Amino acid sequence: MEKINKIWWVYVIKCEDETLYTGITTNLERRIFEHNESKKGAKYTRNKRPVNLEYSEIHPDRSTASKREYCIKKLSRLEKLKLIG
């Protein structure tokens, strides 16, 4: 049986209070919906709605996506804003 590889997204959203949140997911559209509408959204973003997707990139597996998420989270706000462009 062939293993089906999911693609992973690393994303940055901007919250209503102008803060930035970085995360990973296999379904970007669903995850943004959850951040805006659902209790499944991150605790951090629940009181900062609405959120807008500002940046995303695709990775071939969870490990790569997690490493990139960690790198982005270490960036300063200014560096993240430059990444978003």
N, C-alpha and C positions, 0 to 999 in steps of 0.2 A: 504494500500500500504506500502510495506516494504522500509524503508530508507536504501539506499546503502551507506555504509561508505567508504570514500576514505582513503587511507593511505597517510600520509604526510612524506616527507623526510626533514631532516635537513642535510645540506651539507656544506662542506668547500672546496673552490677551491683555487688554487695557481695561481696567475696571472704571466704574463711574467716577471714583475719586482720583482717577489718573494714575493709580498704582499699577504695576505690571505683575502678572502671574505667569509662570512657566510650568508646563506640564507635558505629559506624553499620553498617547492614546492610539488605538487601532482604528477608531472611527471618529474623525475630526468633527463632522457635522453633528453627530449625536452628542459628543462631549461639549461642544459649545452650547447646544440646547440645554444640556444638563446644568452647565454653569449658570445659565440664564433663567431656567424654568423649574428645575427639579431639586429635590433634597439630595440628589446624588452629586450635585456640584460640590466643588471643594469648599470646606468650611470657611476658608479665607475669602472666597468670592461671594458667599451667600448674602452678606450685607452690603455688597459693593456692586449690585446689579444696576443697570445692565452692563454686560461685558462685551467687548468687541474684539474679534480676532485681528491681530496686528501682524503676525508673522507665523509661518509654518515651514517645516522642511520634512522630507520623507527619509526614513531609515529602514534598512532591510530586516532588522530584528530588534527585540526589546533591549538587548545588551547595548547595542550601538546607540539607540535612542536614549537610554538612561544615562549613558556617559555624556552625550551631548547636552541633555537636560541639565546635568550637574555643572557642566562648563558654563552654560548660559546663566544658571542661577548664581554662579560666582561673579559674574560681571557686575560692574557698577550700573546704576540707573542710566548714566550717560552712555556707557558702552552698549547697553541694551537698546537705547533709543537709536544709536548709530546702526546697530544690527537691523532693527526694524526699518530704518531708512525713511 
